Every structure is written in C-alpha cells, then in structure tokens.
Amino acid sequence: PPRCTARTVLFSPPASLGEKADDMAHKLLLLFSAFSLVTAAAVAAASTGDKFLERAKELLAANPLIDGHNDLPLRFRQRAKTAVFDGGLDIAKPQPELMTDIPRLREGMLGGQFWSVFVGCDQQHVDAFRGAVEQLDVVQQMTLRWPSVFRLTPTAADVDAAFADGAVASLGGVEGGHMIDSSLAALRALYAGGARYLTLTHNCNTPWAESCCAGAADDGSGGVGADGGGSGGNGGGGGGRRSGGIDGGVSGLTDFGREVVAELTRLGMLVDLSHTSVRTMNDALDVSDAPVIFSHSNARAVCDHPRNVPDDVLARVRANGGVVMVTFVPAFVNCTAPSEATLEDVVQHVLHLVRVAGADHVGIGGDFDGITSVVKGLEDVSKYPNFIAALLRAGIDERTVVGIMGANVLRVLRRAEQVARDKATQPPGQAVLNRLDAPCRAKY
C-alpha cells in the first residue's frame, strides 16, 4: 500500500552503509508494518464495540427502558427507616454501597422502573401489609423530594409522558402475596397506593398460593431455596423462611388464590409469577384473562433453577401475551458457577427466551439492590447501555431490542388496563379467607 511504500523510503539507508544497513532497514520495515496491522485491527475492534454502544445509547434516548424490579425502597427502609427527606440517604449523591443512585440512573439512561416493595416472609401473618404500605410511600416520597427525576406513573400513558419529559417513570411492584394478608381489600389498597403488579408468592407459600422455593413440593426439578442473602435479598443464601404448618400443604392456587388473580385483572394490576411454583404458574395462566409477567426470572433450560421459567410455561406466556423479564441474579444466570456469571451469560437467556417465548414476550428485570452479588458487566444501574449493546452485538434486531427494553411490558400494561376497563361494571371481589387458626388474627 502507498503508506507502506512511504515508510520504505523513510527507512532506506544511505548507500555508504552497505548491505548490513539494508538488512536492518528491511527488518525495521517488517516490524513497523506488523505493528501497524495490529494497531489497525485493535482500532477496528474498538470502533466496532463503540458502534454498538453508541447505537444502544441512541435507542435508549428514543425509547424507554422499563426495568421490572429494583429493591431501592427496601434500602430506604433498612437504612433510613423509610424516611426519604431526612433519613440520611441522599441518592442525588453517589452511593457506592448501593447499586442505585440518581447519577448512575442518568448514566444508565433508565426510562422507567417498577420499584419493588418487599417485606420478608418472617412477617407473614404479622405486619407484612404495613411494610408494603410504608415502602409504597417511599416511592411517593422519592417523587416529592426529586420531582425532576422521578414521576408517579399509574398508567402506560403516564409512563410515555414521563419519558418524554425526561423523568424516570415510577410504579410499584409488590414482591410477595403474603403482603396482602389474604385480603382482597388490602390488595385494592396497595393498588390505590401505586402498586401495579403483585408477585403471587415470595420464597414462602401463602395460604392460597404455592411458592417455588418454600420447601413445598414443586415440579420435581430439584433444589429449592431462597433467592438470596440477608433480609429479602436475591443473591444466593437464605433470604426467606420455609413455610410450614398452616401454609405448608398448599398446591398451586387455591380457590381463594384464583379470586386474587381475578381481582388483579379487574383492577388492571399485573399478575407476576416470579417466585411461584410451576403449578402456580400454570394455574394462574389458566384463569388470567390479562397478560401475566415474570418480573425477574430467566430461562430454566439455560439455568436449571426453580426461580426460572421452564419451556412449556414460556410457550404459555407467548399464547397469553405476557412477558418474562430477564434478571441479573447470578444464581439464576449461571447455575454452574454463579460467581462467574457474565453479561454474555445473560444474553444467552435472552436468546433462548426470544426463541421459545417470542420476541414480543421478553423484558428486563435487573433486581438491583435486591442482590448481594452481581453479574460481571452488570454491576449497577449505570450498565444498561452495555447490556443493550451486548444484545445488538449478539445479532438481535433493533425492533426486538426496543421491545425488550420496554415496549413489550408497556404493551402488557396497556392490555391489562383495557381488560380492567372491560370489567368496569363488575363489583370488587368479595371473597374472604378466614384464618381462625393463625395467631394474632381477628375472628369475624
């Protein structure tokens, strides 16, 4: 090439130096040419990576990324006793001990968030409902303290408007049916407080629904256990108690559990099947006339963990119109070596979900601040652009990527709202589950 020719002239020795100098110049030329080729390849590789990342940022600027699960409200409860204004936790400043703060939310270009509301299973039949109300209040306080950053968005249309204005659309998600205290009235109160999905169980059975991980029989897939370390975590160590005694024998959904699903669809509140047993998944799909979600679960065929979704259920989610929101919990990403889980492992789950459930039925539910270990490359909320770039790099087309980012779950939310409008003339659910054998319960 001309550039190489120019370099040959540059290194041509004077004739008086003779043959030895000629040989040295030739070697220098070869060395320089080899270095140039390596450098050019490195630049080309870097530029290819940058191309995907830059395109990811363009997509994020034009389309909302809606994450299905973030436990920041729990961190406010643990560290500031739910006080957002004067509790000493100012997320407008970097909070390196957390995975979520406003600077990193902005860097990650988050468009909307279902803020998880979580109270441990040890509070079932005690004060779980109170804890849920307090954490929904945390979400509302966040929108009051930082109104230019967070906005309450009870409807899909509100999510679109918030994104257009540069605010993070904020909805609540109640992570565990034990927080409704077996009361449809409590469920309605949580909806009124901003909750837009209910996870039917956490890592314990309720009196009306079977968990994947409570020690009750599942589907024979093997090992059950809690998602994670500490109180309510999702990392890998015993976060919820096993549910025995009066709740231990439940299988799938009971009649009251079916009433809960019916009331959710009447309200326009999403049915979330993460944490549930396969029987509960199928029972809920049998009775729900609105799309369901898995707010933070992966593909069981890729990682055989009971918190993940088997292929036969993925096929039913596709027929139902629902969404499985891929999660970044290392134990659900890489079953062989959770501590070695990488962003590329998560992409494999996405590819499988797209193949089996379909491109319109995949979303994102990172579980940041609900985990005690992280996937390499997905350490906090600033990493969403890296994840979207990885999807593009894996060859997933842009329409599918935009759906995964948020369009799919927004479609599900709109459909749930339409089902609720269709049921507007129906009265609220009247079913009552009397628990006269439980301690600390009123008898009526």
Salt bridges, closest charged atoms under 4 A:
ASP23 OD2 - LYS27 NZ 3.49
GLU58 OE1 - ARG55 NH1 2.78
ASP71 OD2 - HIS69 NE2 3.34
ASP90 OD1 - ARG145 NH2 3.69
GLU97 OE2 - ARG79 NH1 2.59
ASP101 OD2 - ARG104 NH2 2.79
GLU134 OE1 - ARG77 NE 3.70
GLU134 OE2 - ARG130 NE 2.84
ASP160 OD2 - ARG414 NH2 2.40
ASP165 OD2 - ARG151 NH1 3.04
GLU175 OE1 - HIS69 NE2 3.22
GLU175 OE2 - HIS202 NE2 3.51
GLU175 OE2 - HIS275 NE2 3.02
GLU175 OE2 - HIS296 NE2 3.10
ASP181 OD1 - ARG441 NH1 2.76
GLU210 OE2 - ARG279 NH2 2.88
ASP219 OD2 - ARG300 NH1 3.14
ASP227 OD2 - HIS275 NE2 3.15
ASP227 OD2 - ARG307 NE 2.63
ASP247 OD2 - HIS125 NE2 2.98
ASP247 OD1 - ARG435 NH1 3.83
ASP255 OD1 - ARG258 NH1 3.87
GLU263 OE2 - ARG188 NH1 2.89
GLU263 OE2 - ARG266 NH2 2.89
ASP283 OD2 - ARG258 NH2 3.84
ASP286 OD1 - ARG316 NH2 2.76
ASP289 OD2 - LYS423 NZ 2.90
ASP311 OD1 - HIS352 NE2 2.78
GLU340 OE1 - LYS376 NZ 2.92
ASP360 OD1 - ARG399 NH2 3.18
ASP367 OD1 - HIS69 NE2 3.56
ASP380 OD2 - ARG104 NH1 3.49
GLU398 OE2 - ARG55 NE 2.77
ASP437 OD1 - ARG435 NE 3.70
